[in-house]
Amino acid sequence: MKLQFKDLPVDFLEKMGHEASYVNFLPGDTVFYQGDKGDSLYIILSGQVQILIANAAGENELILDVQVFDIEKVKSGILRLL
């Protein structure tokens, strides 16, 4: 099952919008660490995000590198996730 924002009740979305705040991160900042309690939702407006996970040796290993895209360009083309 895939849950989308359009599937959520309007009152829930309104509450979420009123409680949301803008956070600006600088390049190299860590948003959260592996094992942290999942108590936040981040919506990325611009920039690039890297997701790293500790491997068996305890070193951070890059598993996903996401470049935020322009939604208008996506509407007129093809979006492929690699």
VMD Tcl script that builds the backbone (N, CA, C; Angstrom):
set m [mol new atoms 246]
animate dup $m
set s [atomselect $m all]
$s set {name element resname resid chain x y z} {
  {N N MET 1 A 0.835 -1.182 0.000}
  {CA C MET 1 A 0.000 0.000 0.000}
  {C C MET 1 A 0.876 1.240 0.000}
  {N N LYS 2 A 0.533 2.190 -0.816}
  {CA C LYS 2 A 1.283 3.429 -0.925}
  {C C LYS 2 A 0.403 4.572 -0.448}
  {N N LEU 3 A 0.812 5.236 0.617}
  {CA C LEU 3 A 0.048 6.357 1.157}
  {C C LEU 3 A 0.589 7.648 0.574}
  {N N GLN 4 A -0.301 8.487 0.061}
  {CA C GLN 4 A 0.094 9.765 -0.500}
  {C C GLN 4 A -0.596 10.885 0.268}
  {N N PHE 5 A -0.057 12.093 0.178}
  {CA C PHE 5 A -0.655 13.217 0.884}
  {C C PHE 5 A -2.115 13.405 0.493}
  {N N LYS 6 A -2.454 13.154 -0.759}
  {CA C LYS 6 A -3.841 13.341 -1.209}
  {C C LYS 6 A -4.803 12.373 -0.517}
  {N N ASP 7 A -4.274 11.300 0.065}
  {CA C ASP 7 A -5.102 10.315 0.761}
  {C C ASP 7 A -5.369 10.686 2.222}
  {N N LEU 8 A -4.687 11.706 2.720}
  {CA C LEU 8 A -4.818 12.084 4.130}
  {C C LEU 8 A -5.993 13.039 4.331}
  {N N PRO 9 A -6.643 12.989 5.499}
  {CA C PRO 9 A -7.765 13.883 5.780}
  {C C PRO 9 A -7.325 15.349 5.753}
  {N N VAL 10 A -8.192 16.217 5.262}
  {CA C VAL 10 A -7.882 17.635 5.133}
  {C C VAL 10 A -7.523 18.259 6.482}
  {N N ASP 11 A -8.234 17.908 7.542}
  {CA C ASP 11 A -7.941 18.497 8.853}
  {C C ASP 11 A -6.546 18.103 9.343}
  {N N PHE 12 A -6.110 16.892 9.022}
  {CA C PHE 12 A -4.761 16.462 9.388}
  {C C PHE 12 A -3.721 17.269 8.622}
  {N N LEU 13 A -3.937 17.458 7.318}
  {CA C LEU 13 A -2.997 18.225 6.496}
  {C C LEU 13 A -2.922 19.675 6.960}
  {N N GLU 14 A -4.072 20.258 7.328}
  {CA C GLU 14 A -4.085 21.637 7.815}
  {C C GLU 14 A -3.297 21.754 9.122}
  {N N LYS 15 A -3.494 20.803 10.022}
  {CA C LYS 15 A -2.765 20.811 11.294}
  {C C LYS 15 A -1.269 20.670 11.040}
  {N N MET 16 A -0.902 19.776 10.145}
  {CA C MET 16 A 0.503 19.571 9.824}
  {C C MET 16 A 1.108 20.852 9.243}
  {N N GLY 17 A 0.345 21.540 8.393}
  {CA C GLY 17 A 0.824 22.790 7.814}
  {C C GLY 17 A 1.019 23.881 8.843}
  {N N HIS 18 A 0.133 23.959 9.821}
  {CA C HIS 18 A 0.237 24.982 10.865}
  {C C HIS 18 A 1.392 24.697 11.833}
  {N N GLU 19 A 1.715 23.432 12.010}
  {CA C GLU 19 A 2.780 23.063 12.953}
  {C C GLU 19 A 4.151 22.949 12.289}
  {N N ALA 20 A 4.195 23.051 10.968}
  {CA C ALA 20 A 5.456 22.919 10.236}
  {C C ALA 20 A 6.322 24.161 10.437}
  {N N SER 21 A 7.607 23.970 10.352}
  {CA C SER 21 A 8.528 25.095 10.410}
  {C C SER 21 A 9.628 24.891 9.371}
  {N N TYR 22 A 10.207 25.980 8.945}
  {CA C TYR 22 A 11.268 25.959 7.950}
  {C C TYR 22 A 12.608 25.785 8.654}
  {N N VAL 23 A 13.415 24.844 8.184}
  {CA C VAL 23 A 14.741 24.608 8.743}
  {C C VAL 23 A 15.736 24.672 7.603}
  {N N ASN 24 A 16.816 25.405 7.806}
  {CA C ASN 24 A 17.850 25.528 6.789}
  {C C ASN 24 A 19.099 24.790 7.264}
  {N N PHE 25 A 19.565 23.852 6.469}
  {CA C PHE 25 A 20.791 23.128 6.778}
  {C C PHE 25 A 21.895 23.592 5.840}
  {N N LEU 26 A 23.104 23.621 6.333}
  {CA C LEU 26 A 24.265 23.987 5.531}
  {C C LEU 26 A 24.921 22.727 4.974}
  {N N PRO 27 A 25.671 22.846 3.878}
  {CA C PRO 27 A 26.366 21.673 3.341}
  {C C PRO 27 A 27.225 21.014 4.425}
  {N N GLY 28 A 27.101 19.705 4.537}
  {CA C GLY 28 A 27.864 18.942 5.531}
  {C C GLY 28 A 27.144 18.743 6.849}
  {N N ASP 29 A 26.031 19.481 7.071}
  {CA C ASP 29 A 25.259 19.288 8.306}
  {C C ASP 29 A 24.623 17.904 8.324}
  {N N THR 30 A 24.497 17.335 9.510}
  {CA C THR 30 A 23.808 16.063 9.695}
  {C C THR 30 A 22.393 16.352 10.176}
  {N N VAL 31 A 21.408 15.781 9.493}
  {CA C VAL 31 A 20.002 15.997 9.846}
  {C C VAL 31 A 19.606 15.048 10.974}
  {N N PHE 32 A 19.965 13.784 10.854}
  {CA C PHE 32 A 19.747 12.809 11.919}
  {C C PHE 32 A 20.714 11.653 11.734}
  {N N TYR 33 A 20.848 10.871 12.773}
  {CA C TYR 33 A 21.776 9.746 12.774}
  {C C TYR 33 A 21.022 8.420 12.758}
  {N N GLN 34 A 21.672 7.421 12.234}
  {CA C GLN 34 A 21.134 6.070 12.229}
  {C C GLN 34 A 20.795 5.683 13.662}
  {N N GLY 35 A 19.578 5.206 13.883}
  {CA C GLY 35 A 19.151 4.802 15.209}
  {C C GLY 35 A 18.391 5.872 15.976}
  {N N ASP 36 A 18.394 7.136 15.467}
  {CA C ASP 36 A 17.622 8.190 16.125}
  {C C ASP 36 A 16.131 7.869 16.056}
  {N N LYS 37 A 15.392 8.356 17.041}
  {CA C LYS 37 A 13.939 8.196 17.058}
  {C C LYS 37 A 13.351 8.942 15.859}
  {N N GLY 38 A 12.466 8.289 15.121}
  {CA C GLY 38 A 11.836 8.900 13.952}
  {C C GLY 38 A 10.629 9.724 14.353}
  {N N ASP 39 A 10.857 10.962 14.766}
  {CA C ASP 39 A 9.753 11.791 15.237}
  {C C ASP 39 A 9.567 13.070 14.412}
  {N N SER 40 A 10.170 13.103 13.224}
  {CA C SER 40 A 10.076 14.288 12.371}
  {C C SER 40 A 9.883 13.892 10.916}
  {N N LEU 41 A 9.350 14.833 10.161}
  {CA C LEU 41 A 9.186 14.671 8.712}
  {C C LEU 41 A 9.873 15.843 8.059}
  {N N TYR 42 A 10.754 15.577 7.124}
  {CA C TYR 42 A 11.450 16.629 6.405}
  {C C TYR 42 A 10.996 16.607 4.951}
  {N N ILE 43 A 10.606 17.763 4.450}
  {CA C ILE 43 A 10.266 17.929 3.042}
  {C C ILE 43 A 11.363 18.799 2.446}
  {N N ILE 44 A 12.081 18.274 1.493}
  {CA C ILE 44 A 13.240 18.964 0.937}
  {C C ILE 44 A 12.782 19.887 -0.191}
  {N N LEU 45 A 13.069 21.172 -0.040}
  {CA C LEU 45 A 12.658 22.160 -1.033}
  {C C LEU 45 A 13.738 22.409 -2.075}
  {N N SER 46 A 14.998 22.343 -1.674}
  {CA C SER 46 A 16.086 22.536 -2.627}
  {C C SER 46 A 17.367 21.951 -2.056}
  {N N GLY 47 A 18.294 21.660 -2.938}
  {CA C GLY 47 A 19.597 21.162 -2.509}
  {C C GLY 47 A 19.814 19.702 -2.824}
  {N N GLN 48 A 20.687 19.096 -2.080}
  {CA C GLN 48 A 21.079 17.710 -2.291}
  {C C GLN 48 A 21.176 17.019 -0.945}
  {N N VAL 49 A 20.783 15.759 -0.893}
  {CA C VAL 49 A 20.816 14.984 0.347}
  {C C VAL 49 A 21.543 13.677 0.097}
  {N N GLN 50 A 22.404 13.321 1.029}
  {CA C GLN 50 A 23.065 12.021 0.974}
  {C C GLN 50 A 22.588 11.200 2.158}
  {N N ILE 51 A 22.309 9.937 1.900}
  {CA C ILE 51 A 21.913 9.020 2.965}
  {C C ILE 51 A 23.027 8.001 3.135}
  {N N LEU 52 A 23.541 7.942 4.362}
  {CA C LEU 52 A 24.634 7.030 4.672}
  {C C LEU 52 A 24.188 6.065 5.757}
  {N N ILE 53 A 24.765 4.878 5.747}
  {CA C ILE 53 A 24.450 3.883 6.767}
  {C C ILE 53 A 25.764 3.225 7.187}
  {N N ALA 54 A 25.864 2.877 8.447}
  {CA C ALA 54 A 27.086 2.242 8.943}
  {C C ALA 54 A 27.182 0.821 8.387}
  {N N ASN 55 A 28.342 0.502 7.823}
  {CA C ASN 55 A 28.547 -0.855 7.309}
  {C C ASN 55 A 29.079 -1.753 8.428}
  {N N ALA 56 A 29.436 -2.979 8.107}
  {CA C ALA 56 A 29.886 -3.950 9.112}
  {C C ALA 56 A 31.137 -3.483 9.847}
  {N N ALA 57 A 31.949 -2.657 9.179}
  {CA C ALA 57 A 33.182 -2.151 9.797}
  {C C ALA 57 A 32.920 -0.902 10.635}
  {N N GLY 58 A 31.659 -0.443 10.655}
  {CA C GLY 58 A 31.323 0.747 11.430}
  {C C GLY 58 A 31.590 2.048 10.711}
  {N N GLU 59 A 31.929 1.954 9.414}
  {CA C GLU 59 A 32.193 3.155 8.611}
  {C C GLU 59 A 30.923 3.564 7.887}
  {N N ASN 60 A 30.735 4.868 7.699}
  {CA C ASN 60 A 29.571 5.356 6.961}
  {C C ASN 60 A 29.723 5.070 5.477}
  {N N GLU 61 A 28.712 4.440 4.925}
  {CA C GLU 61 A 28.720 4.049 3.509}
  {C C GLU 61 A 27.551 4.732 2.817}
  {N N LEU 62 A 27.833 5.420 1.708}
  {CA C LEU 62 A 26.802 6.117 0.946}
  {C C LEU 62 A 25.868 5.104 0.284}
  {N N ILE 63 A 24.573 5.215 0.571}
  {CA C ILE 63 A 23.620 4.312 -0.074}
  {C C ILE 63 A 22.678 5.053 -1.021}
  {N N LEU 64 A 22.555 6.377 -0.866}
  {CA C LEU 64 A 21.671 7.144 -1.745}
  {C C LEU 64 A 22.120 8.589 -1.789}
  {N N ASP 65 A 22.198 9.140 -2.986}
  {CA C ASP 65 A 22.571 10.532 -3.202}
  {C C ASP 65 A 21.434 11.159 -4.001}
  {N N VAL 66 A 20.670 12.047 -3.372}
  {CA C VAL 66 A 19.467 12.595 -3.995}
  {C C VAL 66 A 19.665 14.056 -4.328}
  {N N GLN 67 A 19.478 14.393 -5.585}
  {CA C GLN 67 A 19.477 15.785 -6.032}
  {C C GLN 67 A 18.019 16.209 -6.132}
  {N N VAL 68 A 17.636 17.265 -5.447}
  {CA C VAL 68 A 16.256 17.729 -5.500}
  {C C VAL 68 A 15.989 18.254 -6.896}
  {N N PHE 69 A 14.849 17.895 -7.451}
  {CA C PHE 69 A 14.538 18.257 -8.823}
  {C C PHE 69 A 13.449 19.315 -8.896}
  {N N ASP 70 A 13.370 19.950 -10.043}
  {CA C ASP 70 A 12.345 20.954 -10.320}
  {C C ASP 70 A 11.097 20.227 -10.791}
  {N N ILE 71 A 10.010 20.283 -10.026}
  {CA C ILE 71 A 8.800 19.525 -10.332}
  {C C ILE 71 A 8.212 19.901 -11.683}
  {N N GLU 72 A 8.367 21.136 -12.103}
  {CA C GLU 72 A 7.842 21.547 -13.409}
  {C C GLU 72 A 8.573 20.825 -14.537}
  {N N LYS 73 A 9.879 20.641 -14.400}
  {CA C LYS 73 A 10.639 19.898 -15.409}
  {C C LYS 73 A 10.231 18.436 -15.422}
  {N N VAL 74 A 9.966 17.879 -14.248}
  {CA C VAL 74 A 9.566 16.474 -14.156}
  {C C VAL 74 A 8.225 16.251 -14.839}
  {N N LYS 75 A 7.291 17.187 -14.679}
  {CA C LYS 75 A 5.983 17.051 -15.302}
  {C C LYS 75 A 6.072 16.938 -16.823}
  {N N SER 76 A 7.104 17.542 -17.402}
  {CA C SER 76 A 7.216 17.536 -18.857}
  {C C SER 76 A 8.182 16.483 -19.362}
  {N N GLY 77 A 8.705 15.627 -18.491}
  {CA C GLY 77 A 9.678 14.630 -18.925}
  {C C GLY 77 A 9.494 13.318 -18.205}
  {N N ILE 78 A 10.586 12.601 -18.073}
  {CA C ILE 78 A 10.591 11.284 -17.448}
  {C C ILE 78 A 11.426 11.365 -16.179}
  {N N LEU 79 A 10.917 10.823 -15.107}
  {CA C LEU 79 A 11.666 10.732 -13.851}
  {C C LEU 79 A 12.025 9.282 -13.636}
  {N N ARG 80 A 13.303 9.021 -13.546}
  {CA C ARG 80 A 13.775 7.662 -13.318}
  {C C ARG 80 A 14.564 7.612 -12.019}
  {N N LEU 81 A 14.220 6.700 -11.147}
  {CA C LEU 81 A 14.978 6.505 -9.925}
  {C C LEU 81 A 15.987 5.401 -10.162}
  {N N LEU 82 A 17.219 5.656 -9.827}
  {CA C LEU 82 A 18.278 4.671 -10.039}
  {C C LEU 82 A 18.613 3.977 -8.750}
}
mol reanalyze $m
mol bondsrecalc $m
mol representation Tube
mol addrep $m
